[in-house]
Amino acid sequence: MEDAGFILGSYLLTFAAVAAFSWRTLRAGRKLADQVPADDRYWR
């Protein structure tokens, strides 16, 4: 039980890193999607 803080902190740090990476990737994707002409957008 002595290492619980280290383990929980590691999980928290990992979750925060994955969330930040996901947010940054989605934001960049939306920014790039705006640069594609409307008639070339197959997803809309």
C-alpha positions, 0 to 999 in steps of 0.5 A, a space after each residue: 500500500 506504500 506505492 499507491 500514490 505512485 501508481 495512482 499518479 502514474 495512471 493520472 499522468 498517463 490519462 492526461 497525456 493521452 487526453 492531451 494528445 487526442 485533443 491536439 490531434 482532433 484539433 489539428 484534423 479539424 483545422 486541416 479539414 477546413 482547408 479541403 474544398 467543399 466538393 472534395 469532402 467525402 465525409 460531409 
